[in-house]
Amino acid sequence: QMQLVESGGGLVQAGGSLRLSCVASGRAFSSSTMGWFRQAPGKEREFVARVHWTGVSKYYGDSVKGRFTISRDNIKNTVYLQMNSLKPENTAVYFCAADVFGNGGTAREYEYWGQGTQVTVSS
């Protein structure tokens, strides 16, 4: 079992930055691909970024490339999402998720999900 707890969301003006954190319980974190997803009201859940358990391979959704950075600390069992140059359309609930021993290619591959943290970007 793994529990994921996100934090760091909040209200920020367009052009600002936020850093999300996701702390995982359990031993499987270091063997898990960790992903960030988001869901805006009335929209489907959208892939944001993922990082392989080695920390070497990272992938981003097209809309966040160059502005968001995912990283992980396997000692602290934490994955981060640094979000810069935020836009109003980035407003959503952001979720972290874990794909144990997998590559996390699609949302359905992730076995564990956090409760989410709200990010609101004002114009």
N, C-alpha and C positions, 0 to 999 in steps of 0.2 A: 504494500500500500504506500501511496505517496500523497501527501497533502501539499497544496500550493497556495501561497498567500501573496497576493499582489499589493503593492503600495506605491505611492508617489504620484497618483493622479491628482487632478485639481483643475482650477480655472486659470487660464493664461491668455494673454493677448496674442493676436496673430503676430508671427515673427519671433515669438518667445520660445523658450525651451522647457522641457520637463525630462526628468529621468525616472523611469519606472523600475521597480525592483520586484522580483518574485523569489521568495524563499521557499525552498522545498524541504520537506521532512523525509526521512528514510535514506537508505543506502543506495538507492537506484539512481540518484541524481547524476552521478559521474558517468553512468552508462546510458544516459538518456539524451536524445536530441530534444532540445528545448525550443519551443516556438512561442511567438506572440501573434495573437489574432485580435481583431476588433470587430465590433458590431455596432452600427449606428441604428437609431430608431427606424423601423420599417425596412431595414436592409438586411441582407444575408451576412453571415459571419465572413470576414475577409482576412486572408493571410497577410501578415505584416512582415515577419522575419523569423528565421530559425537559425540555430547554431548547433552543429554536430557535437556529440559528446566530447570529442577531442578538442573542440574549440577552434579547429582549423577551418572547417567549411562553414560559410555563412551565406545565407540567401535572403533576398529582400523582395517585397512586392514592388512592382514597377512604380507605384505612386509615392513610395517613400525612399527610393534609392537616392543616395547622396545627401539625405537629410537625417535619416535614422541610423543608429548603430546598435547592433546587438552584441553583447559580450556575456561571459560567464565566469564565475569563480567557483571552481569545484571544491575548494577548501571551505568556503562559506555556504555552499549549496545554494547559490544565488545566481539568477540570470537577470541581466539589466537590458533596458531599452532606452538609449539616449535619443531624445527626439528634439531636433533643432528646426528652426524656420517653420514653426507650426502654422497650419492654415485652418480656417474654420471647418473645412471639410474633413479635418482629422478628428473632429469631435465624435466620440464613441466610447463605449465601454471596452477596455483593453483587457484581454485574458492571456495568461500564460498557460502553457500546456506541455506535457511531457510524453515523449514516445520512447518507451524503454527498449533499448537495444535496436531501435529502428532509425530510419533516416528522416521521418516526419515529412514525407512528401505531400500528404493531403491531411486535412483536418481529421478525417475518420481514423487515421493511424495513431492519433494521440489518445492514450488511455486515461490520462489524468488531466484535470482542468481546475484552474482556480476560479474564484467567485467573480473576479473582474474588478477593475478600478476605473472610475469615470474620468475621462479627460474631456474638458470643454475648452474650446478655443474661441474667443470672442473676436469679432472683426473691428 
